[in-house]
Amino acid sequence: MSNPLIVVFGSSRTKEQCHLDAAERLGELLVAAGFDVGSGGYTAVMNAVSKGAHQAGGHVIGYTTDEFPAATPSRWLTEERRTADIHLRIRSMLAEGDGFIATWGGIGTLVEVAFAWNVGQFIAERGLPHKPLLLVGAHWQPLVQSIAAQTEIGSSVLSYPVLVDTVEEAVAYLRENIGNKK
């Protein structure tokens, strides 16, 4: 039996060392807590979380796509799950993940968060097993507030993503709410 899989969404472009360090630490902490780690499988935050997880001895899955033929998958992956297109890539991450963490990112990260949020609502409405979505960092709060102010979604939907300040808080939440083997 494999460990629960946590999929991390994050930037493919950032060069900010603080974001990369936090992602690498996140990978280490997830493995120490008994989770397998997944990501988009390429550069920047995705590479850093994969590196941290791999160096901690974890199973690291990269969800890559044929739509990025020039992109090289992270060397820290232990498994590559290649899809034909970006839509299948996101669908695979959401179907296979037991929980999700979003860190610093761009529009791709935002799309992944929106899909995870929508799927989380769908799952909750049907009484299926909960798949937490954690948004790490203060930069997510204004976005969630804007969504609350500018859309017609209810409080149960707004409460689905869990806002935390640090990767340590994110992993602690997942330990309590998903469980682990360690």
ZAGUDO-848320 format. One record per atom (N, C-alpha, C, CB): x, y, z; residue in three letters. Coordinates in steps of 0.001 Angstrom, whole numbers, plus 500000, padded with zeros to 6 digits. Glycine has a CB too. Layout:
REM ZAGUDO-848320
XYZALA
...
//
This chain:
REM ZAGUDO-848320
500843498811500000MET
500000500000500000MET
500883501245500000MET
499044500002501223MET
500544502206499179SER
501364503411499088SER
500905504454500100SER
501312503989497668SER
501746505445500283ASN
501421506561501168ASN
500402507472500508ASN
502688507353501537ASN
499671508254501304PRO
498805509269500696PRO
499649510228499848PRO
498019510053501792PRO
499078510676498741LEU
499779511561497809LEU
499327513003498007LEU
499536511119496350LEU
500286513874498256ILE
500020515307498342ILE
500610515954497096ILE
500623515935499657ILE
499766516658496357VAL
500198517338495137VAL
500430518807495468VAL
499142517178493986VAL
501598519299495081VAL
501987520683495352VAL
501900521484494062VAL
503421520757495953VAL
501180522599494127PHE
501070523531493007PHE
502005524703493283PHE
499587524019492805PHE
502770525125492278GLY
503662526258492482GLY
504322526699491190GLY
504717525913493501GLY
504989527801491279SER
505579528493490142SER
506577527651489348SER
506253529730490618SER
506530527853488039SER
507545527259487165SER
508615528286486813SER
506898526704485880SER
508468529504487331ARG
509369530582486905ARG
510148531271488016ARG
508590531598486190ARG
509654531244489238THR
510285532055490275THR
511759531713490450THR
509557531874491592THR
512530532742490716LYS
513936532579491056LYS
514177533080492482LYS
514838533337490044LYS
513084533460493160GLU
513182533959494536GLU
513620532820495452GLU
511820534561495014GLU
514789532972496054GLN
515339531894496871GLN
514437531536498041GLN
516705532279497384GLN
513755532514498631CYS
512880532200499768CYS
511747531265499355CYS
512301533488500368CYS
511210531416498139HIS
510146530528497663HIS
510690529129497374HIS
509486531109496399HIS
511875529082496802LEU
512493527788496494LEU
512886527045497769LEU
513726527985495601LEU
513419527775498744ASP
513786527154500020ASP
512558526597500734ASP
514502528168500922ASP
511473527371500732ALA
510237526910501384ALA
509690525667500689ALA
509172528029501383ALA
509759525632499368ALA
509270524470498623ALA
510125523238498912ALA
509260524764497112ALA
511430523420498966GLU
512307522291499274GLU
512016521763500682GLU
513793522707499150GLU
511847522672501615ARG
511500522290502995ARG
510158521560503022ARG
511447523543503915ARG
509201522032502242LEU
507891521386502164LEU
508033519936501710LEU
506964522156501205LEU
508830519699500679GLY
509052518333500216GLY
509624517443501306GLY
509977518333499023GLY
510611517962502038GLU
511217517207503141GLU
510183516875504213GLU
512379518001503760GLU
509400517878504600LEU
508414517699505666LEU
507311516727505272LEU
507807519035506040LEU
506873516793504030LEU
505827515876503580LEU
506298514427503665LEU
505404516210502144LEU
507521514171503228VAL
508062512810503293VAL
508217512375504750VAL
509424512726502556VAL
508735513251505599ALA
508897512920507017ALA
507555512606507677ALA
509582514074507753ALA
506479513202507168ALA
505138512968507712ALA
504467511735507108ALA
504266514186507475ALA
505134511071506177GLY
504598509839505615GLY
503810509992504336GLY
503751509197506601GLY
504035511077503613PHE
503317511313502363PHE
504223511110501158PHE
502734512721502343PHE
503635510689500042ASP
504282510781498744ASP
504023512190498228ASP
503752509682497741ASP
504859512656497310VAL
504779514039496842VAL
504635514077495324VAL
506024514837497281VAL
503689514877494861GLY
503498515095493437GLY
503567516571493119GLY
502169514512492974GLY
503873516871491864SER
503878518257491386SER
503776518227489866SER
505173519028491855SER
503788519414489276GLY
503787519513487825GLY
505045518956487188GLY
503614520933487417GLY
506083518726488002GLY
507235517968487543GLY
508320518706486791GLY
506773516923486715GLY
508259520021486760TYR
509259520746485981TYR
510166521603486877TYR
508571521628484938TYR
510220522902486628THR
511225523790487207THR
510717524562488427THR
511701524763486162THR
511620525364488980ALA
511347526323490053ALA
510724525638491276ALA
510418527433489545ALA
509529526068491698VAL
508906525498492894VAL
508704523995492730VAL
507559526187493184VAL
508277523569491549MET
508052522137491306MET
509348521350491490MET
507488521909489883MET
510434521868490983ASN
511732521220491120ASN
512184521213492578ASN
512775521923490245ASN
511988522333493268ALA
512447522434494653ALA
511697521478495574ALA
512287523861495155ALA
510378521385495428VAL
509622520457496278VAL
510015519018495950VAL
508089520658496091VAL
510273518738494684SER
510709517399494275SER
512082517079494861SER
510748517289492736SER
512974518052494838LYS
514314517859495400LYS
514236517547496888LYS
515182519105495166LYS
513471518353497619GLY
513347518126499058GLY
512783516757499374GLY
512475519187499680GLY
511750516364498647ALA
511122515064498877ALA
512068513922498505ALA
509818514953498075ALA
512745514062497374HIS
513666513014496914HIS
514822512846497890HIS
514206513343495510HIS
515415513949498312GLN
516551513868499226GLN
516153513327500596GLN
517187515232499383GLN
514861513434500936ALA
514363512869502193ALA
513982511398502033ALA
513155513670502692ALA
514178510854500832GLY
513912509443500593GLY
512492509127500168GLY
514223508681501807GLY
511764510140499712GLY
510366509943499353GLY
510131509550497911GLY
509617511171499636GLY
508903509142497661HIS
508447508845496303HIS
507928510152495713HIS
507332507716496288HIS
508471510547494567VAL
508177511850493968VAL
507621511650492564VAL
509446512744493929VAL
506388512102492359ILE
505710511946491075ILE
505636513296490371ILE
504291511349491266ILE
506044513324489118GLY
505927514530488301GLY
504877514327487229GLY
507277514897487666GLY
503896515209487210TYR
502831515159486196TYR
503238516093485059TYR
501422515571486803TYR
503741515518484001THR
504244516304482881THR
503285516182481701THR
505669515846482480THR
503540516969480666THR
502618516974479533THR
503353517113478209THR
501610518098479682THR
502792516497477193ASP
503336516612475840ASP
503222518036475302ASP
502619515649474904ASP
502395518861475911GLU
502230520242475442GLU
503450521114475714GLU
501019520862476094GLU
504363520630476535PHE
505599521366476810PHE
506788520541476322PHE
505735521688478335PHE
506928520341475001PRO
507966519435474497PRO
509388519889474807PRO
507816519281473017PRO
509599521175474971ALA
510949521663475245ALA
511292521630476733ALA
511104523073474718ALA
510302521406477579ALA
510534521413479026ALA
511144520087479471ALA
509217521679479789ALA
512131520195480334THR
512796519012480873THR
512241518708482257THR
514332519216480931THR
511778517485482483PRO
511288517132483816PRO
512398517251484862PRO
510716515707483814PRO
512001517524486081SER
512939517615487195SER
513732516323487330SER
512196517923488503SER
514991516448487626ARG
515834515261487813ARG
515547514568489138ARG
517309515644487741ARG
514739515207489990TRP
514450514663491314TRP
513221513759491339TRP
514261515786492290TRP
512589513547490204LEU
511404512688490153LEU
511809511224490276LEU
510617512919488843LEU
510994510452490972THR
511173509002490958THR
510188508362489991THR
510996508416492371THR
509186509136489589GLU
508195508637488630GLU
507642509812487828GLU
507042507871489358GLU
507576509638486529GLU
506961510645485659GLU
505648510083485125GLU
507921511047484483GLU
504589510860485279ARG
503288510493484711ARG
502966511529483638ARG
502151510431485822ARG
503211511145482408ARG
503085512062481276ARG
501672512008480719ARG
504111511720480175ARG
501135513175480404THR
499797513274479828THR
499877513971478476THR
498838514036480780THR
498816513820477693ALA
498789514405476352ALA
498655515921476387ALA
497649513812475551ALA
497926516437477376ASP
497707517887477403ASP
497562518398478833ASP
496460518254476588ASP
497523519707478958ILE
497478520359480269ILE
496201520019481028ILE
497593521869480109ILE
495097519842480304HIS
493835519509480965HIS
493911518128481622HIS
492674519554479955HIS
494463517162480907LEU
494626515821481479LEU
495639515828482618LEU
495064514825480395LEU
496630516671482515ARG
497623516799483578ARG
496953517239484867ARG
498725517795483180ARG
496154518299484786ILE
495462518792485977ILE
494469517751486480ILE
494739520121485676ILE
493722517156485578ARG
492743516139485984ARG
493434514977486706ARG
491967515614484753ARG
494580514544486197SER
495314513446486839SER
495773513829488236SER
496520513041485990SER
496314515029488385MET
496764515471489704MET
495602515490490691MET
497409516863489616MET
494455516004490246LEU
493304516113491139LEU
492697514754491461LEU
492251517010490523LEU
492676513860490495ALA
492105512532490731ALA
492992511691491643ALA
491891511807489404ALA
494297511811491479GLU
495220510954492212GLU
495656511528493550GLU
496421510690491377GLU
495592512836493714GLY
496016513451494964GLY
495024513216496090GLY
496219514928494767GLY
495566513052497289ASP
494735512943498492ASP
494604514288499182ASP
495321511912499460ASP
495418515237498772GLY
495395516594499296GLY
496276517455498420GLY
495863516641500776GLY
496109518773498566PHE
496787519715497676PHE
497323520887498479PHE
495833520211496568PHE
498503521347498082ILE
499106522529498688ILE
499517523466497565ILE
500331522154499593ILE
499112524723497674ALA
499548525744496718ALA
500482526705497431ALA
498332526505496100ALA
501619526964496800THR
502597527897497346THR
502594529139496467THR
504028527256497421THR
503734529709496252TRP
503870530880495395TRP
503769530446493942TRP
505211531615495659TRP
503046531206493118GLY
502942530808491723GLY
502348531870490842GLY
502135529578491609GLY
502104531494489605GLY
501541532391488610GLY
500172531923488166GLY
502465532506487416GLY
499842532183486914ILE
498514531865486406ILE
498273530355486376ILE
498330532454485009ILE
499301529568486074GLY
499139528114486084GLY
498772527604487470GLY
500417527436485603GLY
499435528138488483THR
499118527770489865THR
497694528182490205THR
500113528423490847THR
497314529364489773LEU
495954529844490027LEU
494913528936489373LEU
495792531280489513LEU
495179528484488161VAL
494264527561487475VAL
494156526254488261VAL
494749527280486021VAL
495288525725488709GLU
495270524482489482GLU
494484524649490773GLU
496696524027489794GLU
494678525771491450VAL
493930526048492682VAL
492437526128492389VAL
494416527362493333VAL
492064526832491323ALA
490643526967490981ALA
490016525603490698ALA
490470527891489761ALA
490712524767489960PHE
490194523425489681PHE
490087522606490967PHE
491096522701488663PHE
491124522643491803ALA
491095521885493059ALA
489964522374493956ALA
492443522003493794ALA
489760523671493992TRP
488694524264494795TRP
487337523772494297TRP
488765525812494747TRP
487155523783492989ASN
485895523341492395ASN
485654521853492643ASN
485889523629490895ASN
486683521041492465VAL
486560519605492711VAL
486287519348494195VAL
487842518861492259VAL
486931520110495067GLY
486693519970496505GLY
485249520228496876GLY
487585520910497275GLY
484661521228496248GLN
483247521526496481GLN
482389520356496002GLN
482832522839495759GLN
482675519856494828PHE
481946518729494248PHE
482016517514495172PHE
482512518378492857PHE
483206517222495668ILE
483413516082496562ILE
482619516265497850ILE
484911515905496879ILE
482701517451498438ALA
482000517718499698ALA
480490517578499544ALA
482338519116500203ALA
479958518065498442GLU
478515518001498215GLU
478025516571498065GLU
478143518798496982GLU
478902515661497701ARG
478508514273497477ARG
478934513344498606ARG
479091513783496182ARG
479511513904499651GLY
479905513103500799GLY
481074512168500550GLY
478755512313501254GLY
481871512468499548LEU
483050511656499238LEU
484199512039500168LEU
483469511835497752LEU
485247511213500248PRO
486371511539501131PRO
486971512917500823PRO
487452510468501012PRO
487211513655501888HIS
487734515017501816HIS
489161515027501270HIS
487693515679503199HIS
489422515962500353LYS
490762516190499820LYS
491114517643500126LYS
490841515881498264LYS
491855517891501204PRO
492137519272501606PRO
492935520052500565PRO
492885519278502911PRO
492660521348500515LEU
493415522303499702LEU
493974523344500647LEU
492522522964498582LEU
495296523409500736LEU
495952524387501600LEU
496641525438500757LEU
496961523705502537LEU
496428526689501123LEU
497050527822500441LEU
498071528406501402LEU
495985528904499997LEU
499353528300501048VAL
500436528693501947VAL
500915530102501634VAL
501602527706501848VAL
500818530981502616GLY
501333532333502486GLY
500242533385502550GLY
502086532469501204GLY
500620534539503062ALA
499671535647503228ALA
499153536183501900ALA
500322536772504003ALA
499855535945500809HIS
499434536462499506HIS
498117535854499032HIS
500511536202498476HIS
497684534729499594TRP
496426534109499175TRP
495206534794499791TRP
496425532638499547TRP
495359535394500964GLN
494214535987501663GLN
493465537022500823GLN
494681536630502948GLN
494139537990500189PRO
493398538968499378PRO
492646538327498208PRO
494353540020498844PRO
493201537277497645LEU
492526536593496543LEU
491230535947497032LEU
493452535529495915LEU
491304535241498141VAL
490110534592498691VAL
489074535644499075VAL
490474533720499919VAL
489516536747499657GLN
488590537829500013GLN
487935538419498771GLN
489323538932500791GLN
488690538585497711SER
488138539121496469SER
487117538163495870SER
489257539396495460SER
487418536892495891ILE
486469535899495382ILE
485184535953496197ILE
487079534476495427ILE
485316536069497508ALA
484130536157498370ALA
483291537381498035ALA
484543536197499843ALA
483958538490497762ALA
483245539744497500ALA
482669539824496091ALA
484169540910497724ALA
483287539137495147GLN
482923539324493742GLN
482174538153493110GLN
484147539585492956GLN
481846537141493886THR
481159535983493320THR
479946535619494162THR
482113534786493216THR
479192534675493661GLU
477990534227494357GLU
478184532847494960GLU
476799534217493409GLU
479312532626495587ILE
479525531328496208ILE
479290531443497703ILE
480946530799495916ILE
478822530366498273GLY
478456530368499682GLY
479628530159500618GLY
477441529319499932GLY
479336530275501892SER
480376530179502911SER
481006528790502970SER
479804530537504263SER
480236527743502669SER
480830526402502707SER
481898526247501624SER
479742525326502534SER
481670526865500479VAL
482652526814499397VAL
483860527678499749VAL
482023527281498063VAL
483605528830500335LEU
484704529719500718LEU
485573529114501807LEU
484159531055501185LEU
484990528258502626SER
485758527681503728SER
486576526462503304SER
484828527297504855SER
486395525987502084TYR
487134524797501644TYR
488647524993501650TYR
486689524406500257TYR
489185526026500988PRO
490646526164501066PRO
491048526625502465PRO
491166527165499994PRO
492091526007502980VAL
492605526339504301VAL
493815527245504112VAL
492977525049505117VAL
493755528431504689LEU
494846529392504586LEU
495809529184505747LEU
494309530846504571LEU
497079528988505423VAL
498118528836506437VAL
499291529734506062VAL
498572527344506567VAL
500094530059507062ASP
501222530957506823ASP
502496530243506382ASP
501505531741508062ASP
502681529010506851THR
503959528334506615THR
503760526908506096THR
504783528307507901THR
504812526371505517VAL
504761524980505059VAL
504642524031506246VAL
506013524636504225VAL
505203524412507381GLU
505083523585508584GLU
503624523457509010GLU
505919524177509731GLU
502887524567508973GLU
501463524533509317GLU
500683523671508324GLU
500884525959509349GLU
501042523759507062ALA
500350522968506040ALA
500520521478506304ALA
500874523318504639ALA
501737521056506578VAL
501995519636506815VAL
501320519173508105VAL
503509519367506880VAL
501337519995509139ALA
500653519635510390ALA
499159519432510143ALA
500873520729511466ALA
498563520306509354TYR
497139520173509031TYR
496881518853508293TYR
496661521375508172TYR
497711518546507325LEU
497529517313506556LEU
497706516076507428LEU
498512517267505389LEU
498656516119508338ARG
498857514986509259ARG
497586514706510043ARG
500025515269510231ARG
496949515746510507GLU
495730515589511304GLU
494525515201510468GLU
495433516863512043GLU
494467515650509237ASN
493246515503508450ASN
493288514437507366ASN
492925516788507827ASN
494453513920507063ILE
494552512830506096ILE
495111511590506768ILE
495431513235504899ILE
495999511790507688GLY
496655510648508297GLY
497938510334507564GLY
495734509433508306GLY
498704509452508139ASN
499988509085507564ASN
500445507777508169ASN
501037510189507790ASN
501551507308507708LYS
502081506041508205LYS
503194506240509221LYS
502589505205507054LYS
503614507483509435LYS
504752507693510344LYS
504312508448511571LYS
505885508450509643LYS
//
